[in-house]
Amino acid sequence: MSLTTYAEVRPWAKAIKHQVLTRRMPPWGAVKGFGAFRNDRSLSLPEIALISSWVEGGAPEGDREFATPFHAHDGDEAERQAGRMRVRGAHVLKRPILAAGVSVGASVRVPWLQVSAHRPDGSVEHLLWLREPRPPGMLDYWFLRPLALPAGTRLVCQPGSAQVDVRFADEQAVSGRPGGQPLPAE
Ligand code: HEM
């Protein structure tokens, strides 16, 4: 069903309140505070409170003059060109990469999923924690900032039966791009 206009949304107001209060909608799944993502579409607490009180207040139509234009996250060039590295269990990097995100496929059927990167110097980056990944579950989690990971870094995906694609740009390719600037890394 479409929820893009007031007329389409109004009959569903009560259900919408329930969906956002239980955080079932919009589907996102990543545990807060574990990684940071630029396409995070989950709602903030003030947004949830706003929707909930709008429904309680009779779900009135707003002033069209203040309506924000509708736009979807289409992804940028860097996201489209990002390579994929399959990680099932553990995978040790043979060359440095700039990790850009994690893609979780629709076939993942596990009660929870965690992805982390263990650098050779002992530092650990927590990349993603999903609770109850469920179909369609096909989602790309793009990091707020690309992460420089040296050769020898161990990428770990748990539980061992699950697999994800770590999305990356080749560090050499990025810094050697004609006229290109290396992406800022932490
Ligand atoms: C009556 C209330 C709603 C119902 C029954 C509903 C149902 C669904 C279903 C069945 C799906 C696809 C399967 C899934 O991911 O579980 C979906 C996807 C989605 N819903 Fe809802 N939804 C509701 C309200 C909302 C609201 C209020 C939002 C935003 C605040 C929202 C945002 C989304 C988004 C972003 C997707 C994913 C679309 C995509 O990836 O293409 N939904 N919804």
Boltz pocket constraint, residues with backbone or C-beta under 6 A from the ligand:
constraints:
  - pocket:
      binder: B
      contacts: [[A, 3], [A, 12], [A, 15], [A, 16], [A, 19], [A, 20], [A, 24], [A, 25], [A, 26], [A, 27], [A, 41], [A, 135], [A, 136], [A, 137]]
      max_distance: 6.0
